[in-house]
Amino acid sequence: MLNVHKLWLLSCFCVIIVIVLYFQCEIARLEDNYRRLEYKLVQTHAEPRQFFPKAVEKDEDDLVVIYNRVPKTGSTSFVGVAYDLCKRNHFKVLHINITANMHVMSLANQYKFAQNVTRWQDMKPALYHGHMAFLNFERLGTTSKPIFINLIRKPLDRLVSYYYFLRHGDNFRPHLVRKKHGDKMTFDECVENSQPDCDPTNMWLQVPFFCGHSAQCWKPGNAWALEQAKHNLVNHYLVVGVTEEMLDFISVLEAALPRMFKGATDHYLNSNKSHLRQTSSKRQPLQRTIEKIQQSEVWKMENKLYEFALDHFKFVKRKVLLRETNDVQQIYFYEKIRPK
Protein backbone atom coordinates (compact mmCIF):
# COMPACT_ATOMS: atom_id res chain seq x y z
CA MET A 1 0.00 0.00 0.00
CA LEU A 2 2.89 2.31 0.84
CA ASN A 3 4.48 1.72 -2.58
CA VAL A 4 1.20 2.56 -4.31
CA HIS A 5 1.03 5.80 -2.34
CA LYS A 6 4.59 6.70 -3.30
CA LEU A 7 3.88 5.89 -6.92
CA TRP A 8 0.80 8.09 -6.84
CA LEU A 9 2.80 11.00 -5.36
CA LEU A 10 5.54 10.54 -7.94
CA SER A 11 2.98 10.54 -10.75
CA CYS A 12 1.41 13.74 -9.43
CA PHE A 13 4.81 15.36 -9.14
CA CYS A 14 5.66 14.44 -12.76
CA VAL A 15 2.34 15.82 -13.97
CA ILE A 16 2.96 19.07 -12.13
CA ILE A 17 6.43 19.37 -13.69
CA VAL A 18 5.02 18.78 -17.17
CA ILE A 19 2.33 21.42 -16.60
CA VAL A 20 4.87 23.95 -15.31
CA LEU A 21 7.20 23.35 -18.29
CA TYR A 22 4.28 23.68 -20.69
CA PHE A 23 3.20 27.03 -19.25
CA GLN A 24 6.82 28.27 -19.21
CA CYS A 25 7.12 27.46 -22.92
CA GLU A 26 3.81 29.18 -23.62
CA ILE A 27 4.82 32.27 -21.66
CA ALA A 28 8.15 32.42 -23.53
CA ARG A 29 6.35 32.09 -26.85
CA LEU A 30 3.86 34.81 -25.98
CA GLU A 31 6.63 37.13 -24.76
CA ASP A 32 8.49 36.60 -28.03
CA ASN A 33 5.35 37.33 -30.06
CA TYR A 34 4.65 40.40 -27.94
CA ARG A 35 8.16 41.69 -28.49
CA ARG A 36 7.89 41.23 -32.24
CA LEU A 37 4.56 43.04 -32.26
CA GLU A 38 6.04 45.84 -30.15
CA TYR A 39 8.89 46.37 -32.62
CA LYS A 40 6.48 46.35 -35.57
CA LEU A 41 4.40 49.05 -33.85
CA VAL A 42 7.54 51.11 -33.28
CA GLN A 43 8.48 50.77 -36.94
CA THR A 44 4.96 51.75 -38.00
CA HIS A 45 5.13 55.03 -36.06
CA ALA A 46 8.81 55.84 -36.44
CA GLU A 47 8.77 57.25 -39.96
CA PRO A 48 6.84 60.53 -40.18
CA ARG A 49 8.35 61.10 -43.63
CA GLN A 50 5.52 63.32 -44.84
CA PHE A 51 6.86 66.16 -42.64
CA PHE A 52 10.34 66.15 -44.21
CA PRO A 53 11.26 68.03 -47.38
CA LYS A 54 12.19 66.03 -50.48
CA ALA A 55 15.72 67.40 -50.35
CA VAL A 56 16.38 65.31 -47.26
CA GLU A 57 15.36 62.14 -49.07
CA LYS A 58 17.75 62.98 -51.90
CA ASP A 59 20.63 63.60 -49.48
CA GLU A 60 20.13 60.14 -48.01
CA ASP A 61 21.70 58.71 -51.16
CA ASP A 62 24.91 60.49 -50.13
CA LEU A 63 24.94 58.54 -46.85
CA VAL A 64 28.18 56.90 -45.66
CA VAL A 65 28.23 54.82 -42.46
CA ILE A 66 31.45 53.46 -40.95
CA TYR A 67 31.29 50.52 -38.54
CA ASN A 68 34.80 50.22 -37.07
CA ARG A 69 33.97 46.86 -35.55
CA VAL A 70 35.75 45.68 -32.40
CA PRO A 71 36.81 41.99 -32.64
CA LYS A 72 34.65 39.44 -30.78
CA THR A 73 31.70 41.73 -30.09
CA GLY A 74 29.14 40.02 -32.33
CA SER A 75 30.12 42.08 -35.36
CA THR A 76 29.84 39.19 -37.83
CA SER A 77 26.18 38.70 -36.93
CA PHE A 78 25.42 42.38 -37.44
CA VAL A 79 27.34 42.63 -40.72
CA GLY A 80 25.51 39.52 -41.95
CA VAL A 81 22.24 41.41 -41.60
CA ALA A 82 23.67 44.36 -43.55
CA TYR A 83 24.82 42.11 -46.40
CA ASP A 84 21.37 40.55 -46.58
CA LEU A 85 19.64 43.95 -46.70
CA CYS A 86 21.96 45.82 -49.07
CA LYS A 87 20.39 44.57 -52.30
CA ARG A 88 16.83 45.08 -51.07
CA ASN A 89 17.52 48.58 -49.70
CA HIS A 90 19.88 49.60 -52.50
CA PHE A 91 23.12 50.41 -50.69
CA LYS A 92 26.69 49.11 -50.82
CA VAL A 93 28.57 47.19 -48.12
CA LEU A 94 32.38 47.25 -48.22
CA HIS A 95 34.90 45.48 -45.98
CA ILE A 96 37.98 47.51 -45.02
CA ASN A 97 40.93 45.09 -45.17
CA ILE A 98 44.12 46.59 -43.70
CA THR A 99 47.47 44.83 -44.20
CA ALA A 100 48.29 42.27 -41.46
CA ASN A 101 45.03 43.08 -39.65
CA MET A 102 46.49 46.31 -38.30
CA HIS A 103 44.04 48.48 -36.39
CA VAL A 104 45.64 51.84 -37.22
CA MET A 105 46.47 53.39 -40.60
CA SER A 106 49.54 55.33 -41.61
CA LEU A 107 49.00 59.07 -41.86
CA ALA A 108 49.07 58.94 -45.66
CA ASN A 109 46.45 56.17 -45.74
CA GLN A 110 44.26 58.02 -43.24
CA TYR A 111 44.10 60.96 -45.64
CA LYS A 112 43.57 58.79 -48.75
CA PHE A 113 40.87 56.73 -47.04
CA ALA A 114 38.99 59.79 -45.81
CA GLN A 115 39.05 61.46 -49.24
CA ASN A 116 38.09 58.25 -51.02
CA VAL A 117 35.15 57.39 -48.77
CA THR A 118 33.60 60.84 -48.93
CA ARG A 119 34.09 61.36 -52.70
CA TRP A 120 33.35 57.89 -54.12
CA GLN A 121 29.87 58.68 -55.42
CA ASP A 122 29.41 55.34 -57.20
CA MET A 123 29.63 53.64 -53.82
CA LYS A 124 26.98 55.69 -52.04
CA PRO A 125 25.02 55.11 -49.95
CA ALA A 126 27.44 52.72 -48.28
CA LEU A 127 28.30 50.88 -45.10
CA TYR A 128 32.03 50.39 -44.56
CA HIS A 129 33.14 47.89 -41.91
CA GLY A 130 36.49 46.73 -40.61
CA HIS A 131 38.65 46.26 -37.52
CA MET A 132 40.10 49.75 -37.36
CA ALA A 133 40.37 52.50 -34.78
CA PHE A 134 38.14 55.58 -34.91
CA LEU A 135 39.27 58.10 -37.50
CA ASN A 136 38.52 61.78 -37.03
CA PHE A 137 37.53 63.11 -40.46
CA GLU A 138 37.51 66.72 -39.25
CA ARG A 139 41.30 66.91 -39.21
CA LEU A 140 41.69 65.30 -42.66
CA GLY A 141 40.15 68.09 -44.73
CA THR A 142 37.05 66.32 -46.03
CA THR A 143 34.02 68.31 -47.14
CA SER A 144 31.66 65.85 -45.46
CA LYS A 145 31.78 63.39 -42.57
CA PRO A 146 30.54 59.81 -42.38
CA ILE A 147 28.29 58.47 -39.63
CA PHE A 148 30.02 56.15 -37.16
CA ILE A 149 28.33 53.22 -35.41
CA ASN A 150 29.73 50.46 -33.22
CA LEU A 151 29.10 47.67 -30.70
CA ILE A 152 30.83 47.15 -27.37
CA ARG A 153 31.01 44.11 -25.09
CA LYS A 154 31.81 43.34 -21.45
CA PRO A 155 35.63 43.37 -21.48
CA LEU A 156 36.23 40.06 -19.71
CA ASP A 157 33.61 38.28 -21.84
CA ARG A 158 35.31 39.60 -24.96
CA LEU A 159 38.76 38.45 -23.77
CA VAL A 160 37.54 34.96 -22.83
CA SER A 161 35.77 34.61 -26.18
CA TYR A 162 38.90 35.66 -28.06
CA TYR A 163 41.08 33.30 -25.97
CA TYR A 164 39.02 30.23 -26.93
CA PHE A 165 38.48 31.49 -30.48
CA LEU A 166 42.23 31.36 -31.12
CA ARG A 167 42.26 27.73 -29.93
CA HIS A 168 39.01 26.24 -31.17
CA GLY A 169 37.64 28.61 -33.80
CA ASP A 170 33.90 29.07 -34.21
CA ASN A 171 30.86 27.65 -35.97
CA PHE A 172 31.15 30.21 -38.78
CA ARG A 173 34.22 28.54 -40.33
CA PRO A 174 34.63 25.40 -38.20
CA HIS A 175 37.34 23.78 -40.33
CA LEU A 176 39.70 26.75 -40.33
CA VAL A 177 42.79 26.09 -38.16
CA ARG A 178 43.35 28.97 -35.76
CA LYS A 179 46.55 30.48 -34.38
CA LYS A 180 46.61 28.51 -31.11
CA HIS A 181 45.11 25.29 -32.44
CA GLY A 182 45.99 22.31 -30.23
CA ASP A 183 46.53 24.36 -27.06
CA LYS A 184 44.11 22.82 -24.52
CA MET A 185 44.95 25.11 -21.59
CA THR A 186 41.78 26.63 -20.15
CA PHE A 187 41.46 30.33 -19.46
CA ASP A 188 41.43 29.60 -15.71
CA GLU A 189 44.69 27.67 -15.98
CA CYS A 190 46.18 30.44 -18.08
CA VAL A 191 45.36 33.07 -15.44
CA GLU A 192 46.54 30.83 -12.60
CA ASN A 193 49.90 30.37 -14.34
CA SER A 194 50.16 34.05 -15.36
CA GLN A 195 50.53 33.27 -19.07
CA PRO A 196 50.72 36.13 -21.59
CA ASP A 197 47.61 35.10 -23.59
CA CYS A 198 45.32 35.95 -20.68
CA ASP A 199 47.23 38.96 -19.40
CA PRO A 200 44.73 41.75 -18.57
CA THR A 201 46.61 44.12 -20.90
CA ASN A 202 45.10 42.10 -23.76
CA MET A 203 41.74 43.61 -22.81
CA TRP A 204 43.01 47.04 -23.86
CA LEU A 205 41.22 47.13 -27.19
CA GLN A 206 37.80 48.73 -26.92
CA VAL A 207 39.21 51.91 -25.35
CA PRO A 208 41.76 52.46 -28.16
CA PHE A 209 39.21 51.56 -30.85
CA PHE A 210 37.05 54.46 -29.67
CA CYS A 211 40.01 56.68 -28.77
CA GLY A 212 41.53 56.68 -32.24
CA HIS A 213 44.91 56.87 -33.95
CA SER A 214 46.85 58.81 -31.30
CA ALA A 215 49.86 57.03 -29.77
CA GLN A 216 48.40 57.64 -26.31
CA CYS A 217 45.30 55.64 -27.21
CA TRP A 218 47.27 52.41 -27.47
CA LYS A 219 49.12 52.62 -24.14
CA PRO A 220 47.33 50.15 -21.80
CA GLY A 221 45.79 51.89 -18.81
CA ASN A 222 46.19 55.41 -20.18
CA ALA A 223 43.63 57.65 -18.43
CA TRP A 224 43.61 60.23 -21.24
CA ALA A 225 42.72 57.48 -23.73
CA LEU A 226 39.66 56.50 -21.69
CA GLU A 227 38.38 60.08 -21.55
CA GLN A 228 39.02 60.57 -25.25
CA ALA A 229 37.15 57.32 -26.00
CA LYS A 230 34.15 58.56 -24.02
CA HIS A 231 34.28 61.92 -25.78
CA ASN A 232 34.36 60.32 -29.22
CA LEU A 233 31.58 57.88 -28.34
CA VAL A 234 29.20 60.68 -27.44
CA ASN A 235 30.27 63.29 -30.00
CA HIS A 236 31.17 61.29 -33.10
CA TYR A 237 29.00 58.15 -33.03
CA LEU A 238 25.36 58.06 -34.02
CA VAL A 239 24.76 55.01 -31.83
CA VAL A 240 26.92 52.51 -29.92
CA GLY A 241 25.10 49.36 -28.86
CA VAL A 242 26.12 46.49 -26.61
CA THR A 243 26.55 42.89 -27.72
CA GLU A 244 24.09 41.63 -25.12
CA GLU A 245 21.34 43.80 -26.65
CA MET A 246 22.04 43.29 -30.35
CA LEU A 247 18.34 43.22 -31.28
CA ASP A 248 17.73 46.62 -29.69
CA PHE A 249 20.84 48.02 -31.41
CA ILE A 250 19.50 46.91 -34.79
CA SER A 251 16.04 48.32 -34.03
CA VAL A 252 17.48 51.71 -33.04
CA LEU A 253 19.42 51.79 -36.32
CA GLU A 254 16.29 50.92 -38.27
CA ALA A 255 14.42 53.79 -36.63
CA ALA A 256 17.31 56.26 -37.09
CA LEU A 257 18.58 55.19 -40.54
CA PRO A 258 15.67 53.56 -42.41
CA ARG A 259 17.40 54.33 -45.74
CA MET A 260 19.76 51.43 -44.99
CA PHE A 261 18.21 49.42 -42.19
CA LYS A 262 14.53 49.26 -43.09
CA GLY A 263 13.36 45.73 -42.29
CA ALA A 264 16.49 44.90 -40.26
CA THR A 265 14.66 44.06 -37.03
CA ASP A 266 12.26 41.65 -38.65
CA HIS A 267 15.08 40.05 -40.62
CA TYR A 268 17.18 39.57 -37.51
CA LEU A 269 14.29 38.02 -35.61
CA ASN A 270 13.27 35.65 -38.37
CA SER A 271 16.60 34.57 -39.84
CA ASN A 272 19.65 32.71 -38.59
CA LYS A 273 21.71 35.89 -38.36
CA SER A 274 21.14 36.29 -34.61
CA HIS A 275 23.65 33.52 -33.86
CA LEU A 276 25.86 33.62 -36.93
CA ARG A 277 29.20 33.21 -35.16
CA GLN A 278 29.75 31.49 -31.83
CA THR A 279 33.13 30.56 -30.35
CA SER A 280 33.55 26.80 -29.94
CA SER A 281 34.41 25.04 -26.65
CA LYS A 282 34.22 28.25 -24.65
CA ARG A 283 34.18 27.85 -20.85
CA GLN A 284 33.00 30.43 -18.36
CA PRO A 285 35.84 31.41 -16.01
CA LEU A 286 35.77 30.50 -12.33
CA GLN A 287 34.92 33.13 -9.74
CA ARG A 288 38.49 33.27 -8.46
CA THR A 289 39.68 33.92 -12.02
CA ILE A 290 37.17 36.73 -12.44
CA GLU A 291 38.21 38.34 -9.16
CA LYS A 292 41.86 38.22 -10.12
CA ILE A 293 41.25 39.83 -13.53
CA GLN A 294 39.05 42.52 -11.99
CA GLN A 295 41.92 43.69 -9.80
CA SER A 296 43.78 45.00 -12.85
CA GLU A 297 43.63 48.67 -13.80
CA VAL A 298 43.10 47.78 -17.45
CA TRP A 299 39.93 45.83 -16.67
CA LYS A 300 38.66 48.68 -14.48
CA MET A 301 39.17 51.24 -17.25
CA GLU A 302 37.76 49.04 -20.01
CA ASN A 303 34.77 48.29 -17.80
CA LYS A 304 34.23 52.00 -17.17
CA LEU A 305 33.97 52.54 -20.92
CA TYR A 306 31.55 49.61 -21.25
CA GLU A 307 29.30 50.91 -18.43
CA PHE A 308 29.45 54.43 -19.90
CA ALA A 309 28.41 53.09 -23.31
CA LEU A 310 25.66 50.94 -21.78
CA ASP A 311 24.14 53.88 -19.89
CA HIS A 312 24.23 56.04 -23.00
CA PHE A 313 22.67 53.30 -25.15
CA LYS A 314 19.87 52.78 -22.62
CA PHE A 315 19.16 56.51 -22.75
CA VAL A 316 19.03 56.49 -26.56
CA LYS A 317 16.99 53.29 -26.69
CA ARG A 318 14.43 54.53 -24.19
CA LYS A 319 13.62 57.49 -26.42
CA VAL A 320 13.50 55.46 -29.63
CA LEU A 321 12.00 52.09 -28.73
CA LEU A 322 10.35 51.99 -25.34
CA ARG A 323 6.85 53.30 -24.74
CA GLU A 324 6.76 55.21 -21.47
CA THR A 325 3.54 56.10 -19.64
CA ASN A 326 1.74 58.99 -21.38
CA ASP A 327 4.58 59.15 -23.88
CA VAL A 328 3.74 60.75 -27.22
CA GLN A 329 5.50 59.64 -30.40
CA GLN A 330 7.99 62.39 -31.21
CA ILE A 331 7.97 64.04 -34.62
CA TYR A 332 9.31 67.31 -35.98
CA PHE A 333 8.28 69.49 -38.90
CA TYR A 334 8.86 72.99 -40.25
CA GLU A 335 6.48 75.93 -40.03
CA LYS A 336 6.42 79.74 -40.14
CA ILE A 337 8.79 79.66 -43.09
CA ARG A 338 9.66 83.16 -44.31
CA PRO A 339 9.68 84.76 -46.80
CA LYS A 340 6.67 83.13 -48.39
C-alpha positions, 0 to 999 in steps of 0.5 A: 500500500505504501508503494502505491502511495509513493507511486501516486505522489511521484505521478502527481509530481511528474504531472505538475512538472510537465504542466509547469514546463508547458506554461513556461514554454507558452509564456516564452512564446507569448513574450516573443510574439509580444516583443515582435509586435512591439517592434512592428508598432515602433516601426509603423510610427517611427517614420513621419516622412511626410513632414520632411522636405524632399531634399532630405530624401535625396541627401540620403543617397549620399549617406556613408556609415562606418562601422569600425567593428571591435573583434569578438563583439558580435560584429559578424552577426550584425554585418551579416544582416547588412549584407542581406539587406543591401540589395533590397535597400539599395546600398553598398557594403564594403569590408575595409581590409588593412594589411596584417590586420592592423588596427591603425592606418599610416598618416598617408592612408588616413588621408587617402581613405577619408578622401576616397570614402567621402568622394566615391559617389558610385559607392553611395550610400554605403556601409564600410566595416572593418577592424580599425580605430576611430578616424577623425575626419575633421582633421583630414580636410574632407568636405563631409563626414561619415556616420560612425556606429559600433558595438561594445562588449563586457571586457572580460567576456570579450577576452575569454571569447577571443582566448578560446576562439584562437584555440578552437575557432567558431561555428562560422568557419569550423574547419579553419585552423586557428593560431593557437590550435591544439593548445588545450589550456583553459582560461582559468589555468592560463590566469593561474599560471600568469601566461601572456595570452590571458594577461589583462593588458590584452583587454586594452582594445575597446578603449583604443578603438574608440580613442583613435589613432593617437599614440596615447590611445594604445598605451594600456591603462592610459587615463587620457585614452579612456576620456578621449574614448568617451568623448568620441563615443558621445560626440562622433558616433550616431549610436553605440550598442552592446553585444548583449542587446544586439536586437535593440541596437538593430532596431534603433538603427532601423528607426534612425537610418531607415534608408539602410536598415529598413526591415532589419529588425524583422530580418534579424528576428526571423533569420539565422543571423542572430547567432551567426558566429559562436566561439567553440568550446568556450568555458565560463571562467571560475569566480576566483579567475574573475576576481583576479582579472578585476583587480587589474587597472586595465579591466577597471578602465575598459569596464568604465567605458563599457558601463558608460556606453551601456548607460548612453545606449539605454538613454538612446533606446528609451527614447527610440523604442520603449513606450513610457507612460503617457509618452507621445510619439515624437515628430518634428516638422517645419512651419512659419517659413519666411519669406513666403 
